[in-house]
Amino acid sequence: MSSDWWDDFFNNLATDLAPLISLFGESPTKQFLSESTSVIDIFIFAMAPLGIITTIVSAIRVGGSASLRAFIGRAQEGGGNIEAELCSSTSRDVCEMYNNGGIARVFGRPKILEIVHDPDADNKDFYGTDEKEASAGIHTFQQYIRSGRGKEEWEESLGQNAPDLPEGEEETDPESRRSSTNPKQQGFAPHPNLSLNVGIKKRSPLVFFVAAISGFLIQSGVLIFAGLSVFTFRKKFERDDKPVDVYAFPFTFFGTILLCFGTGMCGHIVERSTKERIFQRRSEVSRIDKLWIQLGNLVKRRPPHVEKKVSKGRFFWIQPGNQVIGDQVFDPFAYSEAPQSVISEYVTSWKPLGEEGRRLQRKMVSWFGSLVHSPYSELYSNLSA
């Protein structure tokens, strides 16, 4: 009786699991890819390859040539659509705005201000000179980290280092760097990355390590179970009084490995299409936190725990109201970090220009990823035969 129930479930597998696959299909896959900024994020994504077709299509959209995009019906798609949907960056075409308690990625050039207030500003900051205007302790983050006080409070853990300025001197023309078309000179996103700094709650690296190890153990357990059912306990897993064919295990083994590797590489293509700079607030941490810092450097993650701040710089985001961006009208909004939960990690992500030099490599990897799904499909057809 139980055997008949199992056969009915397996024969109707696609129908029974369709709601679950749809739930964890296209939209969650795109959201996860757009928020992935490290190697461990891609590894976790590869260990749970649910949105397989979406992942392959996303990799082709981001890194494929015109012919590949035409193959999936995206030949006339603009770069702004791809960036807004799949990337974590902001650019001259894509921005992030507060919208009804959430963060929306839209097209356009918004009016949104991101500043850092330094309550310990010197008296000279309130009086302008011929060379420098008065700041009154209010800076952009790009200006703040290039000043002497900002260097004491923040350190860069990932990305390109900005050129140093003499002690006490600030950048007089930050817009020249921001408007530069050279990513090495730009060094910062043209618009604030709200989703990476405010929308996503920072977690300890332990959470990501546990998720990665759990996914790896589950996938390994599936392969071990497949091997035991074929070679060790063949009589206990018979179908129609016949043992499972030996060739089923190689299909399962290599199909699973290729599936995880292919989806991971496709996710890597999407993640590498943007550049990030990650800054950490300097703090006095315990030995355990220092250990997680060392481990986190390997996967571009740092623990968000802060015990003692070096400075009191505080972030503010101000969005004027009645802005028409695209077809939407955005209301006014203001947000600041709470004193009891300060921002310990700041991320800026932008879309670099001149990526044509790496298109051939991405094209090859995209084609490889498109072949991953076929062994897995053949496995299902062989087992259900």
Stockholm file with secondary structure:
# STOCKHOLM 1.0

chainA/1-385         MSSDWWDDFFNNLATDLAPLISLFGESPTKQFLSESTSVIDIFIFAMAPLGIITTIVSAIRVGGSASLRAFIGRAQEGGGNIEAELCSSTSRDVCEMYNNGGIARVFGRPKILEIVHDPDADNKDFYGTDEKEASAGIHTFQQYIRSGRGKEEWEESLGQNAPDLPEGEEETDPESRRSSTNPKQQGFAPHPNLSLNVGIKKRSPLVFFVAAISGFLIQSGVLIFAGLSVFTFRKKFERDDKPVDVYAFPFTFFGTILLCFGTGMCGHIVERSTKERIFQRRSEVSRIDKLWIQLGNLVKRRPPHVEKKVSKGRFFWIQPGNQVIGDQVFDPFAYSEAPQSVISEYVTSWKPLGEEGRRLQRKMVSWFGSLVHSPYSELYSNLSA
#=GR chainA/1-385 SS CHHHHHHHHHHTHHHHHHHHHHHTSHHHHHHHHHTCCSHHHHHHHHHSCCCHHHHHHHHHHHHCCHHHHHHTTCTTCCHHHHHHHHCSCBCSSEEEEEETTEEEEEESCCCCEEEEECTTCCGGGGSCCSSSCCCTTEECHHHHHTSHHHHHHEEEEESCCCCCCCTTCCCSCHHHHHTCSCHHHHCSCSSCCHIIIIISCCCCHHHHHHHHHHHHHHHHHHHHHHHIIIIISGGGGCBTTBCCCTTHHHHHHHHHHHHHHHHHHHHHHHHHTSEEEEEEECBCCCHHHHHHHHHHHHTTCCCCCCSSBSCCCEEEEEECSSEEETTEEECCEEEECBTTBCCCEEEEEECCSCGGGGHHHHHHHHHHHHTTHHHHHHHHHHHHC
#=GC SS_cons         CHHHHHHHHHHTHHHHHHHHHHHTSHHHHHHHHHTCCSHHHHHHHHHSCCCHHHHHHHHHHHHCCHHHHHHTTCTTCCHHHHHHHHCSCBCSSEEEEEETTEEEEEESCCCCEEEEECTTCCGGGGSCCSSSCCCTTEECHHHHHTSHHHHHHEEEEESCCCCCCCTTCCCSCHHHHHTCSCHHHHCSCSSCCHIIIIISCCCCHHHHHHHHHHHHHHHHHHHHHHHIIIIISGGGGCBTTBCCCTTHHHHHHHHHHHHHHHHHHHHHHHHHTSEEEEEEECBCCCHHHHHHHHHHHHTTCCCCCCSSBSCCCEEEEEECSSEEETTEEECCEEEECBTTBCCCEEEEEECCSCGGGGHHHHHHHHHHHHTTHHHHHHHHHHHHC
//
